[in-house]
C-alpha cells in the first residue's frame, strides 16, 4: 500500500525516503534519466527544508520585541526572502511525488495522516499554550486557566495573538494537497507537455531566469486576484492571512510540483545565478529606496516582481549548495531532518517560555535573544529525541508518522 511506502515521509508532504522506496517517476524529455537513477537519494531537499524550518527560531525569536530594531528587522527580511517559499517549493515536489505513487484513496489518506492530524493536534494543544506564553511575555502574566476561559476579561494584549499562530502553513499545505490532483492532471496533459517542451527549448541557457520571471508574474497576478476577489470576502474573518499567504506561495508550490514532473526544470532550479542574485537584488533594493516616487499600482507591481525573482534566485542558490554539500546523510544531519517538524511545532512556544525563564536575569533584549537561539533548539530537539520520537502516539499526532511495520520473520526449514 502507498500508505506504508510513505510512513517514513516528513509530515509536511513526504520525503526522499519515499522516492527511494518506490523509484523515480519523473516525466519530461528523458524520464529514464530521472534523479535518483544512479541510486542516490534527494537527501539535500530534506536537508534544505529542515534548514528552512530551523531558521524559524531566528525569525520567531525576534517576536520578543516589536520595536524597531536593525538586527530583528534584518532577520525578518532575510527570512521573508527564502524561508517559506523554499518550504512550499520543496513541498510541491514531494507532494506530487507521493501523489504519483499513491493508489486510489491512499493519497488523501496519507495527506490526512501527514497534514491534518498534526494540524489538529497543534491547534488544540500547542497553539493555546503558545499564545498563553506569548501573552505572558508581552503583558502582565496570567494563569493558563484564566487565559483560556476568561480571555475577554483580560486587558487587550500587546503582541500578536493568532488562532493559528505559526501553524498556518499546514492549512495552506492542506489546500495545496487538495489542488494537487488537478495540477498534475493539467501538467501532464498533451498541451501542457508540448508547452513545457517549447519552453525548455526556447529558454536553453536562461531557463532559471525565465522561471524567475514567470513565478514573479504569477505572484503579482495571484496577489492582485486576492485583493480584488478574496480580500473583500475574508478581510474581517479569521482566514484573512491564510487566504493571502496561500495565494502568495502557490506559484512556488506549483513550480516544485512541475520540477518533479520535468527533470529539466529540476536541473534548472539547481543552478547558481550570480547575475540573477545581483540584478534582482539590486532591483529589489532600488524599489525599496525609491518606490515612493512611482504611482502606487506600478510600485507594487515592480516590488513584487523584483521580490519574487530574487526569492527564486535565492532558492536555486540554496538548492545548488545543498545538493553539493548536504546530499549525504550523516547521524547529525539525519537526526536534524527527522526532528525538524517537531522543532517547528514547538519552537514558538518555547521561544516565549525561554524568554520568561531568562527574564529574572535582567538581560538586554539582545541578550535574551541570544539565550533563545541557544536554548530553544536544545529544548525542542530534546523533546523530539526523548519524548515524541520514542512514544508512538506522540509520534503519530505531532509528526503524522506511524511505527514502521516489521517484516514477518522468515519461515525456517520444516
C-alpha positions in Angstrom: 0.0 0.0 0.0 1.2 3.6 -0.7 0.5 4.4 3.0 3.2 2.0 4.1 5.6 3.4 1.5 5.4 6.9 2.8 5.1 6.4 6.5 8.7 7.4 6.8 8.0 10.7 5.0 8.3 14.0 6.6 5.0 15.2 7.9 4.7 18.2 5.6 4.5 16.4 2.3 6.6 13.3 2.0 10.3 12.8 1.8 13.0 11.4 -0.3 12.8 8.2 1.6 9.5 7.6 -0.3 11.3 8.2 -3.5 14.0 5.6 -2.6 11.3 3.0 -1.8 9.3 3.5 -4.9 11.8 4.5 -7.5 11.9 7.7 -9.6 8.8 8.6 -11.6 9.9 11.9 -13.2 8.4 12.8 -16.5 9.7 15.2 -19.1 12.0 14.8 -22.0 14.1 12.0 -20.5 12.2 10.1 -17.8 14.7 7.3 -17.7 17.4 9.7 -16.6 15.4 10.8 -13.6 17.0 12.0 -10.4 17.9 9.1 -8.3 18.5 6.7 -11.2 22.1 6.3 -10.0 21.0 5.0 -6.7 21.4 8.3 -4.9 18.6 9.9 -3.0 17.5 13.5 -2.8 18.5 14.0 0.8 19.6 17.5 0.1 15.9 18.5 -0.4 15.1 17.1 3.0 18.1 18.9 4.5 17.2 22.2 2.9 13.6 22.0 4.0 14.8 21.3 7.6 17.1 24.3 7.4 14.2 26.5 6.4 12.3 25.2 9.4 15.2 25.6 11.8 15.6 29.2 10.6 12.3 29.9 12.2 14.0 30.2 15.6 15.8 33.3 14.3 12.6 34.8 13.0 10.3 34.0 15.8 12.9 34.7 18.4 12.6 38.3 17.3 8.9 38.2 18.3 10.1 39.1 21.8 10.4 42.7 20.7 8.3 44.5 18.1 10.1 47.9 18.5 12.2 49.0 15.5 15.5 47.1 15.7 18.0 46.7 13.0 19.0 43.1 13.9 15.5 41.8 14.2 14.3 43.6 11.0 17.3 42.2 9.1 16.5 38.7 10.3 12.8 39.0 9.4 13.6 40.4 5.9 16.2 37.6 5.3 13.5 35.0 6.3 10.9 36.6 4.0 13.3 36.2 1.1 13.6 32.5 1.2 12.2 30.5 4.1 8.5 29.7 3.4 8.9 29.9 -0.4 11.6 27.3 -0.1 9.5 25.1 2.1 6.5 25.2 -0.2 8.6 24.7 -3.4 10.1 21.5 -1.9 6.7 20.6 -0.5 5.3 20.8 -4.0 8.0 18.5 -5.3 7.3 15.8 -2.7 3.6 16.1 -2.7 3.5 15.4 -6.5 5.9 12.5 -5.9 3.6 11.0 -3.3 0.5 11.6 -5.5 2.1 9.7 -8.4 2.9 6.7 -6.2 -0.4 6.6 -4.3 -3.2 4.2 -5.4 -6.9 5.0 -5.2 -7.7 6.8 -2.0 -4.3 6.3 -0.4 -3.1 9.7 -1.4 -5.8 11.6 0.5 -5.5 9.2 3.5 -1.8 9.9 3.6 -2.5 13.7 3.5 -4.9 13.4 6.4 -2.3 11.5 8.4 0.7 13.7 7.5 -1.0 17.1 7.5 -4.4 17.1 9.1 -3.6 15.1 12.2 -0.6 17.2 13.2 -2.5 20.4 12.4 -5.4 19.5 14.6 -3.1 18.4 17.4 -1.2 21.7 17.1 -4.4 23.8 17.1 -5.9 22.0 20.1 -2.7 21.6 22.2 0.2 23.6 21.1 -1.3 26.9 19.8 -3.2 27.7 23.0 -0.1 27.2 25.1 2.0 29.2 22.7 -0.5 32.1 22.7 -0.6 32.0 26.5 3.2 32.2 26.8 3.2 35.0 24.2 0.6 36.9 26.2 2.6 36.4 29.5 5.7 37.8 27.9 4.2 40.9 26.3 1.7 41.6 29.1 1.3 41.0 32.8 1.4 37.2 33.3 -1.8 35.4 34.0 -2.7 31.8 34.8 -3.4 29.4 31.9 -6.9 28.8 33.1 -7.7 32.5 33.1 -6.2 33.0 29.7 -8.2 30.1 28.2 -11.6 30.7 30.0 -11.6 34.4 30.7 -9.8 35.9 27.8 -12.4 38.6 27.2 -11.9 39.8 30.8 -8.1 40.3 30.3 -6.6 43.7 29.2 -6.1 44.0 25.5 -3.0 42.1 24.6 0.3 43.6 23.4 1.9 41.3 20.9 0.3 39.3 18.1 -2.1 36.5 19.0 -3.5 34.5 16.1 -5.7 31.4 16.4 -3.4 29.5 14.0 -0.1 31.1 15.3 2.8 29.7 13.3 0.8 26.6 12.1 -0.9 28.4 9.2 1.5 26.8 6.8 -0.2 23.4 7.4 -3.5 24.8 6.4 -2.0 26.1 3.2 -0.4 22.7 2.6 -3.8 21.0 3.0 -5.3 23.4 0.4 -2.4 22.6 -2.0 -2.8 18.9 -1.3 -6.4 19.1 -2.5 -5.4 21.0 -5.6 -2.5 18.7 -6.5 -4.6 16.1 -8.5 -5.9 18.9 -10.6 -2.4 20.5 -11.0 -0.9 17.2 -12.0 -3.7 16.4 -14.5 -3.2 19.8 -16.2 0.6 19.4 -16.2 0.7 16.0 -17.8 -1.9 16.9 -20.5 -0.7 17.0 -24.1 -0.9 20.7 -24.4 1.0 21.3 -21.2 3.7 18.8 -22.1 4.1 20.4 -25.5 4.2 23.8 -23.8 7.0 22.6 -21.4 9.0 21.2 -24.4 8.6 24.5 -26.2 9.6 26.4 -23.0 12.7 24.3 -22.3 13.8 24.5 -26.0 13.3 28.3 -26.2 15.0 29.1 -22.9 18.1 27.0 -23.2 20.8 28.7 -21.2 18.5 31.0 -19.3 15.8 28.7 -18.0 16.2 29.8 -14.4 15.8 33.5 -15.5 12.6 32.5 -17.4 11.3 30.6 -14.4 12.0 33.6 -12.1 10.1 35.9 -14.4 7.1 33.5 -14.6 7.0 32.9 -10.9 7.2 36.6 -10.2 4.4 37.3 -12.7 2.3 34.6 -11.1 2.8 36.1 -7.6 1.8 39.5 -8.9 -1.3 38.1 -10.6 -2.4 36.0 -7.7 -1.9 38.8 -5.2 -4.0 41.1 -7.4 -6.7 38.4 -7.7 -6.6 38.1 -3.9 -7.0 41.9 -3.5 -9.9 42.0 -5.9 -11.8 38.8 -5.3 -10.8 37.3 -1.9 -9.9 40.3 0.3 -13.4 41.8 0.3 -14.8 38.5 1.5 -12.2 37.4 4.1 -10.7 40.7 5.2 -12.6 40.7 8.6 -12.5 37.0 9.1 -10.0 34.7 10.9 -8.9 33.4 7.5 -7.5 36.7 6.1 -3.8 35.9 6.5 -4.3 32.3 5.4 -6.0 33.4 2.2 -3.2 35.9 1.3 -0.4 33.5 2.2 -1.9 30.6 0.2 -2.3 32.7 -2.9 1.2 34.2 -2.5 3.0 30.9 -2.2 1.0 28.9 -4.7 3.4 29.6 -7.6 6.3 28.2 -5.6 4.4 25.0 -4.7 3.3 24.6 -8.3 6.8 25.1 -9.6 8.1 22.4 -7.2 5.4 20.0 -8.5 6.4 20.8 -12.1 10.1 20.2 -11.2 9.0 16.7 -10.1 7.3 16.1 -13.4 10.1 17.5 -15.6 13.7 16.9 -14.7 14.8 19.8 -17.0 13.1 22.2 -14.6 14.5 20.3 -11.6 18.0 20.8 -13.1 17.4 24.5 -13.7 16.4 25.0 -10.1 19.8 23.7 -9.0 21.8 26.4 -10.7 23.7 29.3 -9.0 23.0 32.5 -10.9 25.2 35.3 -9.6 23.8 37.7 -12.2 20.3 36.9 -11.1 21.1 37.5 -7.5 22.8 40.8 -8.2 20.3 42.1 -10.7 17.1 41.0 -8.9 18.7 42.0 -5.6 19.6 45.4 -7.0 16.1 45.9 -8.4 14.6 44.9 -5.1 16.8 47.4 -3.2 16.1 50.1 -5.6 12.3 49.7 -5.4 12.5 49.8 -1.6 14.6 53.0 -1.7 12.8 54.9 -4.4 9.5 53.2 -4.9 7.6 56.1 -3.4 8.4 58.1 -6.5 6.2 55.8 -8.6 2.4 55.5 -8.7 1.2 53.1 -6.1 0.0 50.4 -8.6 3.2 50.5 -10.5 5.3 50.5 -7.4 3.5 47.4 -6.0 3.9 45.6 -9.4 7.6 46.3 -9.6 8.1 45.5 -5.9 6.5 42.0 -6.1 8.2 41.3 -9.4 11.7 42.0 -8.1 11.0 40.3 -4.8 9.5 37.2 -6.5 12.5 36.9 -8.8 15.0 37.4 -6.0 13.3 34.7 -3.9 13.6 32.2 -6.7 17.3 33.0 -7.4 18.0 32.6 -3.6 16.1 29.3 -3.5 18.0 28.0 -6.5 21.3 29.0 -5.0 20.4 27.2 -1.8 19.4 24.1 -3.8 22.7 24.3 -5.7 24.7 24.5 -2.4 22.7 21.8 -0.5 23.0 19.4 -3.5 26.8 19.7 -3.3 27.4 19.8 0.4 24.5 18.2 2.2 23.3 15.4 -0.1 24.7 12.6 2.0 23.1 11.7 5.4 25.2 11.7 8.5 23.9 10.8 12.0 23.7 14.5 12.9 22.0 15.6 9.7 19.6 12.7 9.6 18.5 13.5 13.2 18.0 17.2 12.2 15.9 16.2 9.3 13.8 13.8 11.4 13.4 16.4 14.2 12.6 19.4 12.0 8.9 19.1 12.2 8.8 18.6 16.0 11.1 21.6 16.3 8.9 23.8 14.2 5.6 22.8 16.0 7.0 23.6 19.5 9.7 26.2 18.9 7.5 29.4 19.0 6.0 28.5 22.4 9.5 27.6 23.6 10.8 31.0 22.5 8.4 32.7 24.9 9.0 30.1 27.7 12.7 30.7 27.5 12.3 34.4 27.4 10.2 34.2 30.6 12.7 32.0 32.3 15.5 34.4 31.4 13.5 37.5 32.5 14.7 37.5 36.1 18.3 37.7 34.9 17.7 41.3 33.7 19.3 40.6 30.3 19.0 43.1 27.5 16.6 42.2 24.7 19.6 41.1 22.5 21.0 39.0 25.4 17.6 37.3 25.8 17.6 36.7 22.0 21.0 35.1 22.2 19.7 32.8 25.0 16.7 31.9 22.9 19.0 30.9 20.0 20.9 28.6 22.2 18.2 27.1 24.5 15.2 26.8 22.2 16.9 24.3 19.8 18.3 22.4 22.8 14.9 22.1 24.5 12.9 21.3 21.3 15.3 18.8 19.9 15.5 17.1 23.3 11.7 17.0 23.3 11.7 15.2 20.0 14.5 12.8 20.8 13.4 11.7 24.3 9.6 12.2 24.3 8.0 12.5 20.9 10.0 10.0 18.8 10.0 7.1 21.4 6.3 7.4 22.0 4.2 6.1 19.0 1.1 8.0 19.9 3.0 11.3 20.1 5.0 10.5 17.0 1.7 10.0 15.2 -0.2 13.1 16.4 2.7 15.5 16.1 4.7 14.1 13.2 2.0 12.2 11.3 4.1 9.0 11.4 3.2 5.5 12.4 5.8 3.0 13.5 7.2 1.1 10.6 5.9 -2.4 10.3 8.4 -5.0 11.0 8.7 -7.7 8.3 7.4 -11.1 9.2 10.1 -13.5 10.3 11.3 -15.9 7.6 10.0 -19.4 7.9 12.7 -21.9 8.8 13.1 -25.3 7.3 10.5 -27.8 8.4 
